[in-house]
Amino acid sequence: MKVQMLKKSLEAYGQPIVLFGAALLGEVALKTLEGIGLQPACFCDNSPLKQGNRFLGYAVISPEALKRDYVNPYVIVCSIRYGGICKQLCSLNITPHDARNIFKNVDYHCAYSEPENAVKQEIERYLQIIKVSRASDKLYIENLDLAITEKCSLRCKDCMNLSTYYRVPKDADTELLLESFGRLTDCIDGVFVVNVHGGEPFMNKDMHIIIDNLINNRTIMKIVVISNGTMVPLGKNLACLKHKKICVAIDDYKGLSRKIPKLVEIFTREGINYKLIRMDEWLDYGGLEYRSRNKENLLDIFAKCRKCFTLLNGKLFICGRSAHGMNTGVFADEPNDYVDLINDKLSNSGLRKEIYKLLYRTENITACNYCNAFNLECAKMIKAAVQENSADFNR
């Protein structure tokens, strides 16, 4: 679609334009629209860290505020979480629109927050995701967390992955991890984004083996390695990060992430794609005490919770807290809450059915009674990365 046709099409709609996704793709869509004389009313985003703030001069609102404050808006989904966001908007009786025609008119001479090659790669992934999202017979995981170590260089008492609950933290069993991940991708049609984390992933000496395996897996579109900015990878663990599929997300915890200047220097020199993410606040998941919720509350919490699919110790979980809570023994193992990927009693077709049931599950899981819940409607924020002293650690 030519740029003037795109402009006429959006102007003819006659309602406010809202860009869903206050990140790189949203930035590109905004500058493309501004380039043809159109301005969105605002951005919408699921992250409570962004809601109530401004992105590139525009207000960022929640989906609930979008539903409440706008009548029949033209919402353009600018995120690689495209499928999940579309389902979310439809549940709010809001029609989602894709950004394909916008991204066909991108001016790559604009100054974006990331390099031109990163912009092009992100748009390419987005267009691939749009294509596969329209195929009803396909089974994809949009976002998958891959925990490669329990070890961490920080002791954050509110860690989402419960790092301080691991008494003797260890690296993931590399052979088991690769076997289970291989079986997973044999049974589904692809993974849009794999988030490699821990703990601190740079503490795993085998990280390069895992990363190289992910790079060579054609079903994966993007790999994000999440670091807390306290360690510098060396040797093969550094070299593996140079691939175009990789982006290193460095969480910047002021006063703690002391290696960021060195990381920026090395990554820039080595041509490694990275981004710095300022982390002042976290979502408050609360402690691991039992909440005694009734069935109605549990079902409501589960329905509203943002699912964080996690692969840990050969099992696929719908929730990271569920995965780490069972792994640390904080609450009992519940086989109905995960899929055992190395179950040799199941054929690949049988395992695919189990994965499908987990991805589209509506029944709550055990962890829902041990969590404040990732409920974006009433999320509470707390100071990020508060360190736990040794006295606190003796629970």
C-alpha positions in Angstrom: 0.0 0.0 0.0 1.4 3.4 -1.0 1.9 6.0 1.7 -0.9 8.3 0.5 -3.3 5.4 0.3 -2.4 4.4 3.9 -3.0 8.0 5.0 -6.4 8.1 3.3 -7.4 4.8 4.8 -6.6 5.8 8.4 -8.2 9.3 8.0 -11.4 7.7 6.6 -11.8 5.7 9.7 -12.4 8.9 11.6 -11.5 7.6 15.1 -8.5 8.1 17.3 -5.4 6.0 16.4 -3.8 4.1 19.3 -0.5 2.3 19.0 -0.4 -0.9 21.2 3.2 -1.4 22.2 5.5 1.3 23.7 8.8 -0.2 22.4 10.9 -0.3 19.2 8.1 -1.3 16.8 5.8 1.3 18.3 8.5 3.9 17.8 8.9 2.9 14.2 5.1 3.0 13.6 4.9 6.4 15.3 7.6 8.0 13.1 6.1 6.5 10.0 2.7 7.9 10.8 4.1 11.3 11.8 6.0 11.3 8.5 2.6 11.2 6.6 1.0 13.8 8.8 -0.9 11.5 11.2 -0.6 11.5 15.0 -1.9 8.8 17.3 -3.9 9.7 20.4 -1.6 7.7 22.7 0.2 4.5 23.2 -1.2 1.5 25.0 0.9 -1.1 26.8 0.5 -4.0 29.2 3.5 -3.1 31.3 2.6 -1.2 34.5 6.1 0.2 34.4 5.2 2.1 31.3 1.6 3.0 32.1 1.0 6.5 33.4 4.3 7.6 31.8 5.1 9.1 28.4 6.8 7.4 25.4 8.3 9.7 22.8 6.0 12.5 24.1 2.8 10.5 24.1 0.9 9.2 27.1 1.0 5.4 27.7 -2.3 4.0 29.0 -3.5 0.5 30.1 -5.8 -1.7 28.1 -8.5 -1.0 30.7 -8.1 2.8 30.3 -8.3 2.2 26.5 -11.6 0.4 26.9 -12.9 3.0 29.3 -11.8 6.3 27.7 -12.0 5.6 23.9 -15.0 4.7 21.8 -14.2 2.6 18.8 -10.5 3.5 18.6 -8.3 2.3 15.7 -5.8 0.2 17.6 -2.7 -0.9 15.7 -0.8 -3.7 17.4 3.0 -3.0 17.2 4.4 -5.9 19.1 5.8 -9.3 18.5 3.3 -10.5 21.2 0.8 -9.9 18.4 -1.4 -13.0 18.9 -1.8 -12.6 22.6 -2.6 -8.9 22.4 -5.2 -9.5 19.6 -6.9 -12.0 21.9 -6.8 -9.5 24.8 -8.3 -6.7 22.7 -11.0 -8.9 21.3 -11.9 -9.9 24.9 -12.4 -6.1 25.5 -14.6 -5.9 22.4 -11.9 -3.8 20.7 -10.9 -4.6 17.1 -7.1 -5.0 16.6 -5.3 -4.0 13.4 -1.9 -5.1 12.3 0.9 -2.7 11.2 1.9 -4.5 8.0 1.1 -1.5 5.7 2.8 0.9 8.1 6.0 -1.1 8.1 6.0 -1.2 4.3 6.5 2.5 4.3 9.3 2.8 6.9 11.9 5.5 6.4 15.1 3.9 7.6 16.9 7.2 7.5 15.1 8.3 10.6 17.0 8.2 13.9 15.6 5.3 15.9 16.6 4.2 19.4 18.2 1.1 17.9 20.4 0.6 14.8 18.9 0.2 11.4 19.7 -3.6 11.2 17.9 -4.1 14.5 14.9 -2.2 13.3 14.8 -4.3 10.0 15.2 -7.6 11.9 12.4 -6.7 14.3 10.0 -5.7 11.5 10.9 -8.9 9.7 10.0 -11.0 12.8 6.8 -9.0 13.2 5.8 -9.8 9.6 6.6 -13.5 10.1 4.5 -13.5 13.2 1.5 -11.9 11.5 1.7 -14.5 8.8 1.8 -17.5 11.1 -0.7 -16.1 13.5 -3.3 -16.3 10.8 -2.7 -20.0 10.3 -5.3 -21.7 12.6 -3.7 -25.1 12.4 -0.3 -23.9 13.7 0.9 -24.1 17.3 3.3 -21.4 18.5 4.6 -20.1 21.8 5.0 -16.3 21.6 7.4 -16.0 24.6 9.3 -18.7 26.4 11.5 -18.3 29.4 14.5 -20.6 29.5 16.1 -20.9 32.9 19.7 -22.0 32.4 21.0 -21.4 36.0 19.8 -21.0 39.5 23.0 -19.0 40.4 22.8 -15.3 40.7 25.3 -12.5 41.5 22.6 -10.6 43.3 20.3 -11.5 46.3 17.1 -9.8 45.4 14.5 -10.6 48.0 11.6 -10.0 45.6 13.1 -12.0 42.7 10.4 -13.2 40.3 12.4 -16.4 39.7 12.8 -17.0 43.5 16.7 -17.1 43.3 17.1 -16.6 47.1 15.0 -19.7 47.7 17.7 -21.9 46.2 19.9 -23.1 49.1 22.6 -24.6 46.8 22.0 -23.0 43.4 23.3 -24.9 40.4 23.4 -24.6 36.6 20.8 -26.3 34.6 21.6 -29.8 33.3 22.7 -28.8 29.8 22.0 -32.2 28.2 18.5 -32.4 29.8 17.8 -28.8 28.8 18.7 -29.3 25.2 16.9 -32.6 25.0 13.7 -31.2 26.4 13.8 -28.0 24.3 14.5 -30.1 21.2 11.4 -32.2 21.9 9.3 -29.1 22.5 10.2 -27.6 19.2 9.7 -30.9 17.4 6.1 -30.9 18.6 5.2 -27.3 17.9 5.5 -25.0 14.9 7.8 -22.4 16.5 8.8 -20.0 19.3 8.7 -16.3 18.6 11.0 -15.2 21.4 13.2 -17.3 23.8 14.3 -15.4 26.9 17.5 -16.9 28.3 17.9 -16.1 32.0 18.6 -17.4 35.5 19.7 -16.2 38.0 22.4 -14.6 36.0 22.9 -16.5 32.7 26.6 -15.3 32.4 27.4 -17.5 35.4 26.7 -20.7 33.4 30.0 -21.8 31.8 27.9 -23.8 29.3 25.8 -20.8 28.2 27.5 -20.8 24.7 26.5 -24.4 24.1 22.9 -23.6 24.9 22.9 -20.4 22.9 24.5 -22.0 19.8 21.9 -24.7 19.9 19.1 -22.1 20.0 20.7 -20.2 17.2 20.7 -23.3 15.0 17.1 -24.1 15.8 15.1 -22.8 12.8 11.8 -22.6 14.8 13.1 -19.7 16.9 12.8 -16.2 15.6 14.6 -14.2 18.4 16.7 -14.9 21.5 16.9 -12.4 24.3 19.7 -13.0 26.9 18.7 -11.2 30.2 21.6 -10.0 32.4 21.7 -7.9 35.6 24.8 -6.0 34.5 27.1 -7.4 37.2 29.2 -9.8 35.1 31.1 -9.7 31.8 30.9 -12.8 29.6 34.3 -14.1 28.3 35.5 -16.4 25.6 32.9 -18.6 24.0 30.2 -17.1 26.2 30.9 -13.8 24.6 31.4 -15.0 21.1 28.0 -16.7 20.9 26.3 -13.4 21.5 27.3 -12.0 18.1 24.6 -13.7 16.1 21.9 -11.5 14.5 19.2 -13.5 16.3 20.6 -12.4 19.7 19.8 -9.3 21.7 21.2 -8.9 25.2 18.8 -7.1 27.6 20.8 -5.5 30.4 18.7 -4.6 33.4 20.1 -1.5 35.0 19.8 -1.6 38.7 21.3 1.7 39.9 24.2 1.1 42.2 24.3 -2.6 41.6 24.8 -3.1 37.8 28.4 -1.9 38.0 29.7 -3.7 34.9 27.4 -1.9 32.5 30.1 0.6 31.2 32.3 -2.4 30.5 29.5 -4.4 28.9 28.6 -1.4 26.6 32.2 -1.0 25.6 32.7 -4.7 24.7 29.3 -5.2 23.1 29.8 -2.1 20.9 33.3 -3.2 19.9 32.2 -6.7 19.1 29.0 -5.7 17.3 26.7 -7.4 19.8 23.1 -6.2 19.8 22.1 -5.0 23.2 19.7 -2.7 25.0 19.8 -1.1 28.4 16.6 -1.3 30.5 16.4 1.0 33.5 14.9 -1.0 36.4 13.6 1.2 39.2 10.5 -0.8 40.1 9.2 -4.4 39.9 5.8 -5.9 40.1 5.0 -7.1 43.6 4.3 -10.8 43.5 4.4 -11.0 47.3 5.8 -13.8 49.5 5.1 -17.5 49.0 2.6 -17.8 51.8 -0.6 -19.7 51.1 -3.4 -17.2 50.2 -6.5 -19.4 50.9 -8.4 -18.1 47.9 -11.7 -19.7 46.9 -12.3 -21.3 43.5 -14.0 -18.3 42.0 -11.1 -16.0 43.0 -8.6 -18.4 41.6 -10.3 -18.7 38.3 -10.6 -15.0 38.0 -6.9 -14.5 38.9 -5.8 -17.1 36.4 -7.9 -15.6 33.6 -6.4 -12.1 34.1 -2.8 -13.2 34.7 -0.2 -12.7 32.0 1.2 -16.2 31.4 5.0 -16.6 31.5 5.7 -19.9 29.8 8.9 -21.4 31.3 11.0 -24.4 30.5 12.8 -25.8 33.6 14.3 -29.2 34.3 12.7 -30.8 31.3 9.2 -29.5 32.1 7.1 -26.8 30.4 5.2 -24.6 32.8 2.6 -22.0 32.2 4.1 -19.8 35.0 7.6 -19.0 36.1 6.5 -18.9 39.8 4.9 -22.3 39.4 8.2 -23.7 37.9 10.5 -22.3 40.5 8.1 -22.8 43.4 7.9 -26.5 42.6 11.7 -26.8 41.9 12.6 -25.3 45.2 10.0 -27.4 47.1 8.2 -24.4 48.4 5.0 -26.0 47.3 4.2 -29.6 46.2 4.9 -31.0 42.8 1.6 -30.9 40.8 1.9 -32.9 37.5 -1.3 -31.4 36.2 0.3 -27.9 36.2 3.0 -28.7 33.6 4.0 -30.9 30.6 6.8 -33.4 31.1 8.7 -32.9 27.8 10.8 -36.0 28.2 7.9 -38.4 28.9 8.8 -41.2 26.6 5.4 -42.7 26.9 4.0 -39.9 24.7 4.5 -39.7 21.0 5.2 -36.3 19.4 1.5 -36.0 18.4 0.4 -36.9 21.9 2.9 -34.4 23.4 1.6 -31.7 21.0 -1.9 -32.2 22.4 -0.6 -31.9 25.9 1.2 -28.7 25.0 -1.8 -27.3 23.3 -3.9 -28.0 26.4 -1.4 -26.1 28.6 -1.2 -23.1 26.3 -4.9 -22.7 26.2 -5.7 -23.8 29.8 -8.5 -22.0 31.6 -8.3 -23.9 34.9 -6.1 -22.2 37.6 -2.8 -23.7 38.8 -1.5 -24.4 42.3 0.8 -21.3 42.2 -2.3 -19.0 42.0 -2.7 -19.5 45.7 0.9 -18.5 46.4 1.2 -15.2 44.5 -0.2 -11.7 44.5 -0.9 -12.5 40.8 0.2 -10.7 37.7 -3.1 -8.9 37.4 -2.5 -5.8 35.2 -5.7 -4.2 36.4 -4.4 -3.7 40.0 -0.7 -4.3 39.8 1.3 -3.0 42.8 4.8 -1.8 42.2 7.8 -2.1 44.6 11.4 -1.0 44.5 13.5 -3.2 42.3 16.4 -5.4 43.4 16.3 -4.8 47.1 19.1 -7.0 48.5 18.5 -9.6 51.1 21.0 -9.9 54.0 22.1 -13.2 55.4 19.8 -12.9 58.4 16.7 -12.5 56.2 17.9 -15.5 54.2 17.5 -18.0 57.0 13.8 -18.6 56.5 
